[in-house]
Amino acid sequence: MTINHLAVELENGDVIVNPDRRDLTSALNSMSAPDNEFMVISWESDPEEADSGVFIQVLMHDPESWQAEYREGSHDRYFQAADHQPRKRTEELLLGWISGGTEWLRVRQAISWVKLDPSDNQGGSDEDGEDSRTFSQSLHGTRLVKVAHEPTYRTATIGTYREGLFFADIVSSPTSTDEVVLLHLFDADGNHTRSALKPAADLEQAKALLESTLAGLEGLRYEDIHIRPFSIENEGHTWGLLDETALRGGEEWYELEPQGLAFHAPWNGEYDT
């Protein structure tokens, strides 16, 4: 593969070839919600050759909260910053990546990173086999949100098990009078892995079903958990730990649906209802 040039691509369609520091600063200054929040910088190859898969990309949640990801060629070398970064750190990160070598190593090591699953949007491919260049949707955000275990209240059935973390609950169906037993599972790093939804005719049946569901989790232990934002679709409704920061004027805020539990600073695991 012949690498020809470095390219900065903005969500609004602007492209900058072989940018210097001034170009990059100008591009970041031009970014704004809601139509120009995304930037990807990549090494471009000949059009007739395969994409190098080497890039870094950032998503602006607000002027001082940026999500960053980079990939080093192969799908299993795809990483996301564990926390949102301020504007200055984001610019340093992008400049370090462009510079490469020890400068990239320095700025990269100053941030904690999470390895993303190859099945995440950006790590995968579109139907034609091309790199999809869609920002990862696994976190709508990357914060680890603490959820405190409350034995007699709304978060009584959360904790850890042999394969990671779990959040179980009984909720009302959005389309019928049935109850729904839900079980969200996460890996040890708080990344959502899968969910199971089981309908029950009434509350008593739901309680019995919840008990049997939890009995199937080997090594179950009730305790606080830390999980990342995620979403699932159920009967036309979006459930999960949803990032509602933009809806609150930039105040970082996550809502657990359909329970209606709100998590925000000081991030001590407590929630509003």
Secondary structure as GFF3:
##gff-version 3
##sequence-region A 1 273
A	DSSP	beta_strand	3	10	.	.	.	ID=ss1
A	DSSP	beta_strand	15	17	.	.	.	ID=ss2
A	DSSP	alpha_helix	21	30	.	.	.	ID=ss3
A	DSSP	beta_strand	38	45	.	.	.	ID=ss4
A	DSSP	beta_strand	54	62	.	.	.	ID=ss5
A	DSSP	beta_strand	65	72	.	.	.	ID=ss6
A	DSSP	beta_strand	78	81	.	.	.	ID=ss7
A	DSSP	alpha_helix	87	99	.	.	.	ID=ss8
A	DSSP	alpha_helix	101	109	.	.	.	ID=ss9
A	DSSP	beta_strand	113	115	.	.	.	ID=ss10
A	DSSP	beta_strand	145	147	.	.	.	ID=ss11
A	DSSP	beta_strand	158	161	.	.	.	ID=ss12
A	DSSP	beta_strand	164	172	.	.	.	ID=ss13
A	DSSP	beta_strand	179	186	.	.	.	ID=ss14
A	DSSP	beta_strand	192	200	.	.	.	ID=ss15
A	DSSP	alpha_helix	203	215	.	.	.	ID=ss16
A	DSSP	beta_strand	221	222	.	.	.	ID=ss17
A	DSSP	beta_strand	225	227	.	.	.	ID=ss18
A	DSSP	beta_strand	230	234	.	.	.	ID=ss19
A	DSSP	beta_strand	237	243	.	.	.	ID=ss20
A	DSSP	three_ten_helix	246	248	.	.	.	ID=ss21
A	DSSP	beta_strand	253	257	.	.	.	ID=ss22
A	DSSP	beta_strand	261	264	.	.	.	ID=ss23
###
